[in-house]
Amino acid sequence: MSANFRQNEAPAKPLDVAALRAEFPILAREAYGRPLVYLDNAASAQKPRAVIDAMTAAMETSYANVHRGLHLLSNEATAAYEAARKTAQAFLGAASPDEIIFTSGGTDAMNLVAYALGVDDIGEGDEIILSLMEHHSNIVPWHLLRERKGAVLKWLDISDDGEIDLETYKALFTSNTKFVAISHMSNVLGAPAPAKELARIAHEHDAKIMFDGCQGAVHGAVDVQDIDCDFYAMTGHKLYGPTGVGVLYGKKALLNAMPPFKGGGEMIDLVTTETVTYNDAPHRFEAGTPPILEAIGLGAALEWMRGKGVEAIAAHESQLNAHALEELAKLNFVRVYGRAAAKAPIIAFTVDGAHPHDVSAILDRTGVAVRAGHHCAQPLMKRLGVTATARASFAAYNTHEDVDALIAGLHKCHEMFS
Protein backbone atom coordinates (compact mmCIF):
# COMPACT_ATOMS: atom_id res chain seq x y z
CA MET A 1 0.00 0.00 0.00
CA SER A 2 1.19 3.49 -0.74
CA ALA A 3 1.87 5.94 2.04
CA ASN A 4 1.18 8.70 -0.49
CA PHE A 5 4.56 10.36 -0.32
CA ARG A 6 5.44 12.81 -3.08
CA GLN A 7 7.61 11.49 -5.88
CA ASN A 8 9.80 13.60 -8.15
CA GLU A 9 9.71 12.80 -11.86
CA ALA A 10 13.52 12.94 -12.02
CA PRO A 11 15.47 10.36 -10.02
CA ALA A 12 17.00 11.63 -6.80
CA LYS A 13 20.72 12.36 -6.85
CA PRO A 14 22.50 9.85 -4.59
CA LEU A 15 23.72 11.10 -1.25
CA ASP A 16 27.41 11.65 -0.61
CA VAL A 17 27.15 10.02 2.81
CA ALA A 18 30.77 10.55 3.78
CA ALA A 19 30.50 14.29 3.15
CA LEU A 20 27.10 14.39 4.84
CA ARG A 21 28.44 12.71 7.98
CA ALA A 22 31.09 15.41 8.29
CA GLU A 23 28.25 17.92 8.78
CA PHE A 24 27.30 16.26 12.10
CA PRO A 25 29.85 17.14 14.80
CA ILE A 26 28.61 14.51 17.25
CA LEU A 27 29.45 11.67 14.88
CA ALA A 28 33.14 12.36 15.42
CA ARG A 29 32.97 11.26 19.05
CA GLU A 30 33.52 7.79 20.47
CA ALA A 31 31.42 5.67 22.82
CA TYR A 32 33.46 3.57 25.25
CA GLY A 33 36.51 3.87 23.03
CA ARG A 34 34.68 2.78 19.89
CA PRO A 35 33.31 4.82 16.98
CA LEU A 36 29.78 5.98 17.76
CA VAL A 37 27.11 4.08 15.81
CA TYR A 38 23.92 6.01 16.47
CA LEU A 39 20.83 3.91 15.65
CA ASP A 40 18.26 5.63 17.88
CA ASN A 41 17.01 8.05 15.25
CA ALA A 42 13.32 7.20 15.60
CA ALA A 43 13.58 8.61 19.13
CA SER A 44 15.63 11.67 18.17
CA ALA A 45 17.99 12.44 15.30
CA GLN A 46 21.35 14.19 15.54
CA LYS A 47 21.79 17.79 14.36
CA PRO A 48 23.79 19.04 11.36
CA ARG A 49 26.07 22.05 11.53
CA ALA A 50 23.49 24.05 9.54
CA VAL A 51 21.02 23.81 12.42
CA ILE A 52 23.60 24.52 15.11
CA ASP A 53 24.90 27.54 13.21
CA ALA A 54 21.42 28.94 12.49
CA MET A 55 20.44 28.83 16.15
CA THR A 56 23.77 30.21 17.29
CA ALA A 57 23.60 33.08 14.80
CA ALA A 58 20.08 33.93 15.93
CA MET A 59 21.23 34.11 19.55
CA GLU A 60 24.41 36.01 18.80
CA THR A 61 23.16 38.56 16.27
CA SER A 62 19.38 38.87 15.99
CA TYR A 63 17.63 37.68 19.12
CA ALA A 64 14.53 39.48 20.35
CA ASN A 65 10.89 38.65 20.89
CA VAL A 66 8.84 38.42 17.72
CA HIS A 67 5.85 40.20 16.16
CA ARG A 68 5.20 43.05 18.57
CA GLY A 69 8.54 44.85 18.58
CA LEU A 70 9.28 47.74 16.23
CA HIS A 71 13.05 47.76 16.60
CA LEU A 72 15.66 46.20 14.34
CA LEU A 73 16.33 43.03 16.33
CA SER A 74 12.65 42.23 16.71
CA ASN A 75 12.07 42.76 13.01
CA GLU A 76 14.97 40.45 12.16
CA ALA A 77 13.83 37.78 14.61
CA THR A 78 10.26 37.99 13.31
CA ALA A 79 11.45 37.66 9.72
CA ALA A 80 13.50 34.56 10.58
CA TYR A 81 10.65 33.03 12.59
CA GLU A 82 8.10 33.58 9.83
CA ALA A 83 10.57 32.36 7.20
CA ALA A 84 10.72 29.09 9.13
CA ARG A 85 6.92 28.90 8.93
CA LYS A 86 7.08 29.27 5.15
CA THR A 87 9.75 26.57 5.01
CA ALA A 88 7.46 24.22 6.95
CA GLN A 89 4.61 25.13 4.59
CA ALA A 90 6.73 24.14 1.59
CA PHE A 91 8.00 21.00 3.32
CA LEU A 92 4.45 19.74 3.91
CA GLY A 93 2.91 21.11 0.72
CA ALA A 94 0.40 23.27 2.62
CA ALA A 95 -1.63 25.87 0.74
CA SER A 96 -0.76 28.77 3.07
CA PRO A 97 1.69 29.61 5.86
CA ASP A 98 -1.41 30.40 7.93
CA GLU A 99 -2.02 26.64 8.05
CA ILE A 100 1.27 26.05 9.91
CA ILE A 101 1.20 26.32 13.69
CA PHE A 102 4.39 26.07 15.72
CA THR A 103 3.93 23.90 18.80
CA SER A 104 6.30 22.51 21.43
CA GLY A 105 6.39 19.19 19.54
CA GLY A 106 4.26 16.48 17.97
CA THR A 107 2.65 15.62 21.29
CA ASP A 108 1.59 19.23 21.79
CA ALA A 109 0.19 19.36 18.26
CA MET A 110 -1.99 16.28 18.76
CA ASN A 111 -3.17 17.45 22.17
CA LEU A 112 -4.12 20.79 20.61
CA VAL A 113 -6.42 19.09 18.11
CA ALA A 114 -7.97 16.76 20.68
CA TYR A 115 -8.62 19.59 23.13
CA ALA A 116 -10.07 21.98 20.56
CA LEU A 117 -12.37 19.36 19.06
CA GLY A 118 -13.46 18.27 22.52
CA VAL A 119 -14.82 21.73 23.36
CA ASP A 120 -17.70 21.67 20.88
CA ASP A 121 -17.33 18.96 18.23
CA ILE A 122 -16.90 15.70 20.16
CA GLY A 123 -19.19 14.68 22.99
CA GLU A 124 -20.81 11.68 24.62
CA GLY A 125 -21.19 8.74 22.25
CA ASP A 126 -19.16 10.32 19.45
CA GLU A 127 -16.63 7.90 18.00
CA ILE A 128 -12.91 8.31 17.35
CA ILE A 129 -11.06 5.72 15.27
CA LEU A 130 -7.46 4.88 16.24
CA SER A 131 -5.14 2.11 15.10
CA LEU A 132 -3.40 -0.39 17.35
CA MET A 133 0.02 0.89 16.22
CA GLU A 134 -0.38 4.41 17.59
CA HIS A 135 2.21 6.16 19.74
CA HIS A 136 0.88 7.12 23.15
CA SER A 137 0.92 10.77 22.02
CA ASN A 138 -1.91 9.86 19.65
CA ILE A 139 -3.76 7.71 22.16
CA VAL A 140 -3.77 9.44 25.53
CA PRO A 141 -5.33 12.75 24.32
CA TRP A 142 -8.29 10.76 22.98
CA HIS A 143 -8.56 8.78 26.21
CA LEU A 144 -8.88 12.14 27.95
CA LEU A 145 -11.91 12.85 25.76
CA ARG A 146 -13.27 9.42 26.59
CA GLU A 147 -12.91 10.16 30.30
CA ARG A 148 -14.12 13.76 30.23
CA LYS A 149 -16.66 13.85 27.42
CA GLY A 150 -17.84 10.24 27.06
CA ALA A 151 -16.33 9.78 23.61
CA VAL A 152 -15.99 6.22 22.30
CA LEU A 153 -12.64 4.92 21.05
CA LYS A 154 -12.77 2.36 18.24
CA TRP A 155 -9.63 0.41 17.44
CA LEU A 156 -8.42 -0.54 13.97
CA ASP A 157 -6.52 -3.81 13.95
CA ILE A 158 -3.44 -4.25 11.76
CA SER A 159 -1.60 -7.16 10.20
CA ASP A 160 1.44 -8.66 11.93
CA ASP A 161 3.54 -6.44 9.67
CA GLY A 162 1.59 -3.29 10.57
CA GLU A 163 -0.40 -3.00 7.35
CA ILE A 164 -3.95 -1.65 7.31
CA ASP A 165 -6.81 -3.42 5.57
CA LEU A 166 -9.11 -0.79 4.08
CA GLU A 167 -12.22 -2.98 4.31
CA THR A 168 -11.60 -3.50 8.03
CA TYR A 169 -11.17 0.25 8.35
CA LYS A 170 -14.41 1.01 6.48
CA ALA A 171 -16.35 -1.35 8.74
CA LEU A 172 -15.52 0.74 11.82
CA PHE A 173 -17.45 3.80 10.62
CA THR A 174 -20.95 4.56 11.84
CA SER A 175 -23.12 7.65 11.85
CA ASN A 176 -21.49 8.54 15.18
CA THR A 177 -17.91 8.56 13.86
CA LYS A 178 -16.49 12.07 14.12
CA PHE A 179 -12.72 11.72 13.90
CA VAL A 180 -9.87 9.48 12.79
CA ALA A 181 -6.37 9.76 14.29
CA ILE A 182 -3.77 7.48 12.70
CA SER A 183 0.00 7.29 12.46
CA HIS A 184 1.35 8.02 8.99
CA MET A 185 4.15 5.59 9.86
CA SER A 186 4.59 3.28 12.83
CA ASN A 187 7.42 4.20 15.18
CA VAL A 188 7.90 0.50 15.96
CA LEU A 189 7.25 -1.41 12.74
CA GLY A 190 8.15 1.31 10.23
CA ALA A 191 4.90 0.47 8.45
CA PRO A 192 3.43 3.31 6.37
CA ALA A 193 -0.30 3.94 6.29
CA PRO A 194 -2.22 4.37 2.99
CA ALA A 195 -2.86 7.98 3.97
CA LYS A 196 -4.75 9.22 0.91
CA GLU A 197 -7.17 6.29 0.94
CA LEU A 198 -7.74 6.62 4.69
CA ALA A 199 -8.54 10.32 4.31
CA ARG A 200 -10.90 9.70 1.38
CA ILE A 201 -12.87 7.08 3.31
CA ALA A 202 -13.06 9.28 6.43
CA HIS A 203 -14.42 12.19 4.40
CA GLU A 204 -16.97 9.92 2.71
CA HIS A 205 -18.34 9.34 6.22
CA ASP A 206 -18.23 13.06 7.14
CA ALA A 207 -15.39 12.49 9.59
CA LYS A 208 -12.23 14.53 9.97
CA ILE A 209 -8.79 12.90 9.97
CA MET A 210 -5.40 13.68 11.51
CA PHE A 211 -2.11 11.92 10.81
CA ASP A 212 0.66 11.59 13.35
CA GLY A 213 3.53 12.37 10.98
CA CYS A 214 6.34 12.32 13.52
CA GLN A 215 7.90 9.39 11.64
CA GLY A 216 6.24 9.79 8.25
CA ALA A 217 7.57 13.30 7.66
CA VAL A 218 11.11 12.03 8.27
CA HIS A 219 11.15 9.24 5.71
CA GLY A 220 9.30 10.63 2.70
CA ALA A 221 8.14 13.84 1.05
CA VAL A 222 4.68 14.68 2.39
CA ASP A 223 1.98 16.54 0.46
CA VAL A 224 -0.91 17.32 2.79
CA GLN A 225 -3.02 18.75 -0.01
CA ASP A 226 -2.68 15.61 -2.10
CA ILE A 227 -3.43 13.41 0.91
CA ASP A 228 -6.32 15.76 1.74
CA CYS A 229 -5.88 15.31 5.48
CA ASP A 230 -7.48 17.78 7.84
CA PHE A 231 -4.55 17.86 10.27
CA TYR A 232 -0.94 16.65 10.22
CA ALA A 233 1.49 16.71 13.15
CA MET A 234 5.27 16.48 13.08
CA THR A 235 8.08 17.10 15.55
CA GLY A 236 11.36 18.93 15.05
CA HIS A 237 13.85 16.73 16.89
CA LYS A 238 13.25 13.70 14.65
CA LEU A 239 13.76 15.90 11.56
CA TYR A 240 17.38 16.78 12.42
CA GLY A 241 16.10 19.89 14.22
CA PRO A 242 15.98 20.93 17.89
CA THR A 243 13.74 19.70 20.66
CA GLY A 244 10.95 21.88 21.97
CA VAL A 245 9.35 22.63 18.60
CA GLY A 246 6.91 20.92 16.29
CA VAL A 247 4.34 21.73 13.64
CA LEU A 248 0.63 21.26 13.36
CA TYR A 249 -0.78 21.61 9.86
CA GLY A 250 -4.50 22.22 9.67
CA LYS A 251 -6.85 23.31 6.93
CA LYS A 252 -7.29 27.05 7.35
CA ALA A 253 -11.07 27.06 7.65
CA LEU A 254 -10.96 24.36 10.31
CA LEU A 255 -8.28 26.14 12.34
CA ASN A 256 -10.18 29.42 12.34
CA ALA A 257 -13.33 27.62 13.52
CA MET A 258 -11.55 25.92 16.42
CA PRO A 259 -11.38 27.43 19.93
CA PRO A 260 -7.93 28.31 21.28
CA PHE A 261 -5.91 25.69 23.14
CA LYS A 262 -4.07 28.16 25.38
CA GLY A 263 -4.66 31.77 26.37
CA GLY A 264 -2.15 34.60 26.52
CA GLY A 265 -0.44 37.20 24.42
CA GLU A 266 -0.45 37.13 20.61
CA MET A 267 -3.46 34.78 20.30
CA ILE A 268 -5.91 37.60 21.00
CA ASP A 269 -7.56 40.23 18.86
CA LEU A 270 -9.09 42.42 21.59
CA VAL A 271 -9.11 42.06 25.37
CA THR A 272 -11.30 44.14 27.68
CA THR A 273 -12.43 43.69 31.24
CA GLU A 274 -15.67 42.19 29.96
CA THR A 275 -14.69 40.09 26.94
CA VAL A 276 -11.99 38.73 24.66
CA THR A 277 -11.85 38.06 20.93
CA TYR A 278 -9.30 35.82 19.27
CA ASN A 279 -6.76 36.20 16.52
CA ASP A 280 -6.92 34.13 13.35
CA ALA A 281 -4.74 31.08 12.80
CA PRO A 282 -1.89 30.50 13.15
CA HIS A 283 -1.48 33.09 15.92
CA ARG A 284 -4.69 31.94 17.61
CA PHE A 285 -2.78 28.82 18.68
CA GLU A 286 0.60 30.38 19.52
CA ALA A 287 -0.05 31.99 22.88
CA GLY A 288 2.80 33.78 24.60
CA THR A 289 6.42 33.87 23.50
CA PRO A 290 6.77 31.09 20.92
CA PRO A 291 9.79 28.77 20.47
CA ILE A 292 11.66 31.39 18.44
CA LEU A 293 15.14 29.89 18.36
CA GLU A 294 13.75 26.37 18.02
CA ALA A 295 11.54 27.35 15.08
CA ILE A 296 14.54 28.96 13.37
CA GLY A 297 16.49 25.76 13.99
CA LEU A 298 13.65 23.66 12.61
CA GLY A 299 13.49 25.84 9.52
CA ALA A 300 17.22 25.28 9.00
CA ALA A 301 16.75 21.52 9.44
CA LEU A 302 13.95 21.36 6.89
CA GLU A 303 15.98 23.42 4.44
CA TRP A 304 18.90 21.07 5.02
CA MET A 305 16.71 18.06 4.25
CA ARG A 306 15.29 19.69 1.14
CA GLY A 307 18.80 20.62 0.02
CA LYS A 308 19.99 17.02 0.31
CA GLY A 309 16.77 15.79 -1.26
CA VAL A 310 14.10 14.09 0.86
CA GLU A 311 13.76 11.43 -1.84
CA ALA A 312 17.54 10.90 -1.90
CA ILE A 313 17.57 10.47 1.88
CA ALA A 314 14.68 8.00 1.63
CA ALA A 315 16.46 6.02 -1.10
CA HIS A 316 19.63 5.77 1.00
CA GLU A 317 17.63 4.72 4.06
CA SER A 318 15.83 2.08 1.99
CA GLN A 319 19.19 0.56 1.02
CA LEU A 320 20.27 0.50 4.66
CA ASN A 321 16.97 -1.09 5.66
CA ALA A 322 17.31 -3.81 3.03
CA HIS A 323 20.89 -4.54 4.10
CA ALA A 324 19.93 -4.70 7.77
CA LEU A 325 16.97 -7.00 7.16
CA GLU A 326 19.09 -9.27 4.97
CA GLU A 327 21.79 -9.58 7.62
CA LEU A 328 19.31 -10.00 10.48
CA ALA A 329 17.61 -12.83 8.58
CA LYS A 330 20.88 -14.78 8.89
CA LEU A 331 20.69 -14.68 12.69
CA ASN A 332 18.47 -17.53 13.85
CA PHE A 333 18.45 -16.11 17.37
CA VAL A 334 16.89 -12.77 16.34
CA ARG A 335 13.21 -12.16 15.64
CA VAL A 336 12.28 -9.09 13.59
CA TYR A 337 8.81 -7.55 13.92
CA GLY A 338 7.22 -5.97 10.85
CA ARG A 339 8.08 -6.39 7.19
CA ALA A 340 5.47 -4.19 5.55
CA ALA A 341 5.82 -3.10 1.95
CA ALA A 342 7.64 0.25 1.68
CA LYS A 343 8.77 -0.21 5.29
CA ALA A 344 10.85 2.62 6.73
CA PRO A 345 14.29 1.93 8.28
CA ILE A 346 12.85 1.27 11.74
CA ILE A 347 13.52 -2.28 12.89
CA ALA A 348 12.06 -3.74 16.09
CA PHE A 349 13.57 -7.04 17.19
CA THR A 350 14.18 -9.41 20.07
CA VAL A 351 17.11 -11.71 20.85
CA ASP A 352 16.41 -15.21 22.16
CA GLY A 353 17.00 -15.49 25.89
CA ALA A 354 17.77 -11.80 26.42
CA HIS A 355 15.61 -8.96 27.63
CA PRO A 356 15.62 -5.99 25.19
CA HIS A 357 17.07 -3.75 27.91
CA ASP A 358 20.03 -6.12 28.27
CA VAL A 359 20.45 -6.21 24.49
CA SER A 360 20.55 -2.42 24.41
CA ALA A 361 23.07 -2.28 27.27
CA ILE A 362 25.43 -4.78 25.61
CA LEU A 363 25.18 -3.06 22.23
CA ASP A 364 25.92 0.24 23.94
CA ARG A 365 29.25 -1.11 25.19
CA THR A 366 30.16 -1.92 21.57
CA GLY A 367 29.44 1.69 20.59
CA VAL A 368 26.01 0.94 19.08
CA ALA A 369 23.10 3.03 20.39
CA VAL A 370 19.62 1.47 20.03
CA ARG A 371 16.38 1.91 21.96
CA ALA A 372 14.66 -0.74 24.09
CA GLY A 373 11.24 -0.84 25.73
CA HIS A 374 7.64 -0.53 24.63
CA HIS A 375 8.44 2.59 22.56
CA CYS A 376 5.33 4.41 23.88
CA ALA A 377 3.21 1.89 21.97
CA GLN A 378 1.82 -0.50 24.58
CA PRO A 379 -1.31 -1.49 22.61
CA LEU A 380 0.95 -2.51 19.73
CA MET A 381 3.21 -4.49 22.07
CA LYS A 382 0.14 -6.39 23.30
CA ARG A 383 -0.93 -6.99 19.68
CA LEU A 384 2.55 -8.39 18.90
CA GLY A 385 2.54 -10.55 22.03
CA VAL A 386 5.60 -8.96 23.66
CA THR A 387 6.21 -6.53 26.49
CA ALA A 388 9.20 -4.83 24.85
CA THR A 389 11.55 -4.94 21.88
CA ALA A 390 14.88 -3.47 20.94
CA ARG A 391 14.73 -1.01 18.05
CA ALA A 392 17.37 0.07 15.57
CA SER A 393 16.43 3.05 13.43
CA PHE A 394 18.47 4.60 10.65
CA ALA A 395 18.98 8.13 9.34
CA ALA A 396 20.66 9.89 6.43
CA TYR A 397 24.10 9.73 8.07
CA ASN A 398 24.09 5.99 8.79
CA THR A 399 26.16 3.60 6.71
CA HIS A 400 26.37 -0.06 5.76
CA GLU A 401 29.26 -0.26 8.21
CA ASP A 402 26.83 0.83 10.95
CA VAL A 403 24.60 -2.11 10.03
CA ASP A 404 27.59 -4.44 10.25
CA ALA A 405 28.48 -3.04 13.69
CA LEU A 406 24.91 -3.79 14.84
CA ILE A 407 25.17 -7.36 13.58
CA ALA A 408 28.52 -7.87 15.29
CA GLY A 409 27.06 -6.55 18.53
CA LEU A 410 24.12 -8.93 18.29
CA HIS A 411 26.49 -11.87 17.92
CA LYS A 412 28.10 -10.74 21.19
CA CYS A 413 24.65 -10.62 22.84
CA HIS A 414 23.92 -14.15 21.68
CA GLU A 415 27.24 -15.42 23.00
CA MET A 416 26.46 -13.95 26.42
CA PHE A 417 22.89 -15.24 26.70
CA SER A 418 22.88 -18.51 24.79
N, C-alpha and C positions, 0 to 999 in steps of 0.2 A: 504494500500500500504506500502511496505517496504521502510524504509529510508536507507537500505543497511548498517546498522551498523554491525560491527564484533560481532560474538557470540562465546563464548568459549564452548567447548563440555562439560566440567564439570560445574555444577551449581556454581554461584558466592557465596562466603561465606558471610553471612549477616553482615551488618555493626554493630559495637558496637557504636551506635550514641552518647550515653552518654560520652564514652571515646573520641570519635571524637570531640565532642563539646568542650571538655577541651583543645583541641589543638588550639582553636581560642580565643585569649585573649579578643577581643572586645565583645564577647558574654557574658562576665561577667558583663558588664556595664548595667546601667538602662537608660530608657528614660522616663523622667517626673515621676520618682519615681516608675516606673513599669519595670519588666524584659523586656529587648529588644527582640522584635520579628522581625527579619530582613527578609522581604519578597520582597526585591528589587534586587534579585540576577541576573535577566536578564539584569539589567543595569550594575551591578558590584558586584562581589562576595567578601566576606570577605577573609582574608588571614590567613592561618595556621602558627603556630610557625615555621614550617620547612622553609617556605619562608622567614619569618622575619629574622630567624637566618642565612640563607644562604646569604642574602644580607648584613646583618651586618658583618658577617665574612669576606666577600669579601672586604668590606670597611676597616675593622680593620686590616686585615692581608695580603691581596694579591692584593690591588688595584694598577693598572697601566693601561696605554693604551695597546691595544692588537695588535698582529701580527707583528709589526715592531720593537719592542724592543728586545734587546738581553740579558737583565738583568733578574734576578730571578723573580722579581715581575711581569714583563711583560709576562714572560713565564708561570707563574702560572695563571695570569688573562686570557691569551689566551687559556690555557688548559681548564679552567672552562667555558669560553665562547663557545668554540667549543664542549665541552661536552654537553652543553645545546642544541646545534644544533643537536647532535646525539640523544638526548632525544626526541626532537621534531620530528625527523625522525621516531623514533620507535613509538611514540605516533600516528602519522598519517599513518604509514605503508608505508612510502616513500622508494624508491629503493636506494637512496643515500643521504648522508648529503648535497651534492652539490645541491639538489633540495629544500633545506630549506633556505629561505631568512628571516632574521630578519628585521622587519619594526617597525614603531612607533605604530602600531595597525592594526586592521582589516580595518579601513578606508584607511589607507596608503597603505595597500596591494592591495586593490581593485582599488585605484587610480593609483597605479603603473602599473597594467595590462592594464587599460583603456588608460593611456597615451602611453605606449609602443606600444600597438596595433594601436593606432591612428596615429603614425608616418608614418607607411608604409602599414599596413594591412587593415585598415578600412578607407574608404573614402566616397565620395558623393554617396548616394543611397544604400550603404551597410547596411544590416539589423542586428539589435541586438535584441534578444528576452529577455524580462524581465517578471517577474510575478507581479501581483498586490499586492502581500504581501511582496515586498522587503522593506528593511530598506533604508533610504535615502542614506546611504553610498554605496549602490549598485544601486542607481538610478542616483544621481547627476553626477558622473563621466561620465556616458553614455550620459546624457543631454549635458555635455560639448562637447562631440564628435558630437552630433547632431548640436549644435550651431556652432562649429568651422570647422567641416569637412563635414557637410551635411548628417551624418548618419541618418538612420531611426529606430526609436524605435517601436517595436511591443510588445503588451502587452498580456500576457497569463492570462486569467480569471481563477478564482478558485471557488470552491464551498463555501457555507456559512461557512463551517467548515475549509476551507483552504486547501482542497484536490485538487490535480491536476489530470485532465482527460488527459490521454496520447493521445487520438485521437484529442482532441482540441489542444494539444501541437503540434502534427505532422502537423496539418493543417496550422500552422503559417509559416512553412518553405517554402522558395522559393530558386531559384538559387542565389539570392542575400544575403541569410542569411550567415553571417560570424561568429557570436558569440552568445552564450547563457550565461546569468548571472542570477543565481537563488539562492535563499536562501535554504540551506540544512534544515533549520527549522525556521519557522516564530517566530519572537520575540514578536508577539502579540498573535497569536492563538496557538502557540506551535505545529503547524502542521508540520510533517516531509515530505520532498519531496522524491519521488521514484528516488533517485539519480542515481543509476546504469542504470535504464531504460532511464532516461533523457539523460545521457551521450551517451548511445548506439544510440539513435535516432539522437542526434546532430551529431555524427560522421558519421552516415549513410548519412547525408546531407553535409558532408565535412565542418562542423562547429566546432569550438572549444567551450569548456564549462568551466565555473568557478562557483564554489559554494561558497557562503557566509556561512562559517561554524562557525560564531561567536556564534551561539546558538547550532548548531548541534554537534560541537566538545565537548561541555560541557556535553551533555546528552546521549552520546553513543560512543562506540569505533569505530573510523573511520578508514577505509582502502582505501586510495586513489588509490592504484593499483587495488584493486578489483572493485571499482567504475569506474575506468578508466577515471577520470576527468583530464582535462588539467591543471587546477589551483584550489587551495583551500585556502581560507583565514580564519584565526582565530585570536582572540585577547586575550592577556594575562590576563587582569583584570577580565574577566568573568570566567576564568579557575583557580580561586583562586590565581592568580599571580598578579604582579604589573601592574600599568598603564604604558603607554609609550612604550610598546613593543607588537609586534604581529608577526605572521608568515605568509608568503606566500609560499605555496608549488606550484611548477611548474615542469612539465616534463623537464628533463635536456636539451634535444635538443631544446625545445621551448625557454627556458630561454636564452640559449647561442645565439639564433638567434634574440633575442629582443634587441632593443637599450636601453641604460641606461635611468633611470628615473631622476637621479640626478648626477651631476658631482662633483668630489673632490678627496681627497685622498682615497687610497685603491682600488677604482673601476677601476684604470688605469693599463695598462701594460707598456706603454712607453709614455712619454710626451716630446715633443720638441717645439721649437718656431714655427714650421710649422705644426705640426700634433699631433694627440693623438690616441693611440690604447687602447682597453679596456680589462680588466680582464675577466676571465670566471665567470660564476655563481658559487657560490652565491655572491662573492665579487663585481661583476659588479653592483649589486644593493644595496650595502651597503657603500655608499659614506661617507667619514668623520669618525669621532669617532662614533661607533655604541652604542646602548643602552646596555653597558656592564653589569652593575649591574642589570638592568631590565631583560636581557636575562638570567643571572644566577638565578634570582628569578623565572622567568618563568620555567626554567629547573627544579628547586626544586618543583614548583607547579605541573608540569606534573609527576614528579617522585612520589610525594605525591598521586596524583590521581591513578597512576598505582599501587602503593603500597596498597591502599585501595581497588582497583578493580573498574575499570570504570563500569563494568557490575553490581557490587554490589551497587554502587552509583545510577545507573539508576534504579535498582530494588527498592531501598528505595524511590527514588523520585516518582516512579510509584505508590507506595502505598500511599504516601502523596497526589498525584494528585487525586487518586480515592477517598480518604477520603474527600478531599476538595470539589470535584464535588458532592459527595453524600450529604454533608452538605449544600452546596449552593443550591442544588435542592429543599431543604426544605424551602427556603426563597422566598416567592412569590413576593417579592419586588426587587429581584436581577435578572438581566439578564446576563447570561454567553455567551460569544462569542467564538465559536470554540470547537467542540468535535470530532476532527479527530481521526481515529484509530491510536494507538501508539502515542497519543498526549503527548508532554513533559509537565512538571509541570509548565506551564506558563498559567495563567488564567486571561483573560481580562473580565471585567464585568462593569455593570452600576447599580446604585441604583435609583429606582423610585423617581423622584422629587428632586434629588441632583446632582449637578455638580460633576464630578470625582475629581476635585481639592478640593472641600469641603469634599468629602468622604476621600480623602487622609489625609487632615488636621485633621479630627476628629479621624481617625484611629491612626494617629501619637500621639495624646494625650492619647491614650490607650496603647502606647508602640509598636504599630504595624506599621512598615515601608513598604509602598507600593508605586508604581509609579502611576502618573496620567498624562494624556495628549494624544498626538497623537503618542507617542512612535517612532518618526522619521519614520512614516509609513503613511503619509497622503493619498496616493492613496488607501491603504487598508481601512482607516477610511471612505473614500468616498464610497468604495465598500460595507462596512458594514452599511452605512447610519447613521454614528455618526460623531461627531467632535472630540470626546475624549472618553477614557475609563479609569477606574482604572485598575491596573494590579498587581496581586500577583504572585510572582515567587519563586520557592523553590529550595533549594540546599541540599547538603549532610548533613549539620548540622541541618536542620529543623526537627521538630518533629510533631507528631499528636497534641500535646498541642499547638503548634504554629497555626495549623489550627483552633483549637477551639478558640484561642484568636482572630483570624481574624473574625470568625463567631460572637463572642460576640461583637466585635467592630462594625460590620455591623448592628446588632440589635440596637445599640446605634445610629448609623446614621439614621436608619429608624424612630426611636422614635423622633429624632430632626426634620426630614423633612416631616414626614407623616402628 
